[in-house]
Amino acid sequence: MSSIADNLGSVTRRIQKATLAAGRAPGSVRLLAVSKTRPPADLRQAHAVGQRAFGENYLQEALEKIEALRDLPDLEWHFIGPIQSNKTRQIAAHFHWVHSVDRLKVARRLSEQRDDTQPPLNICLQVNIDDEATKSGCRLAELPELAGAIARLPNLRLRGLMAIPDPNQADSGRRTSFRQLAQALEQLRLQLAGGAPLDTLSMGMSDDLELAIAEGATWVRVGTAVFGERSAKAP
Ligand SMILES: *Cc1c(COP(=O)(O)O)cnc(C)c1O
């Protein structure tokens, strides 16, 4: 079994190779290590070889890890799971980024509950890019209105878009979904014209990060390829 350090090395090389192949600037794609279901010791191993950004899906589990790793002051926490509106206070208090905002009610609460002494919370809007019945995310058609409203909330910084394409598609279908997300970000840039940074596309996971980078991903969210298979029993 390969170590987390080895895995991080090979994922980093995959990212570099795909970035180069796409003719994009070195360093323009960042690795979010998705650490759901992993114990704090695994995150410490990743931290020891330079990984700083971690993505978590389940709030209670994340809060326990944040507490257990308090001695590592430079961690960057990203919330990437579905958000119930009664959980926003803790998310606003403890995270640097949220990739999974898909409705205005949640965004308003995050902004109201973010402490004024903290920097604004970085936000990606999650889009249900393939219109799957069971997946979170807003529809593409809802984006202009939703993004316009969220860009005006004082304690949030709208950074861009996130999506998880339907995994049952062939590569070409996934690539089309990534491209649609990139085009949607372009349209928002025109619409909001400087009203928000809009520098972020959170897309691509262990299986398809190369396709996502070819279409402009700036964060790839990678779990399995960094930490190994998740046990089926885990949440
Ligand atoms: C679990 C998860 C990932 C990572 O998936 P892998 O296939 O393990 O790389 C990425 N994004 C989200 C939203 C996830 O829930």
The ligand as a Gaussian input file, in Angstrom:
#p B3LYP/6-31G(d) Opt

LIG

0 1
 C      -15.834000      12.701000      -1.835000
 C      -15.830000      13.925000      -2.673000
 C      -14.748000      14.222000      -3.526000
 C      -13.541000      13.308000      -3.708000
 O      -13.884000      12.184000      -4.429000
 P      -12.764000      11.084000      -4.829000
 O      -13.412000      10.343000      -5.945000
 O      -12.535000      10.249000      -3.613000
 O      -11.559000      11.824000      -5.261000
 C      -14.789000      15.408000      -4.224000
 N      -15.819000      16.275000      -4.122000
 C      -16.867000      16.022000      -3.318000
 C      -17.983000      17.012000      -3.243000
 C      -16.907000      14.848000      -2.583000
 O      -17.973000      14.612000      -1.796000

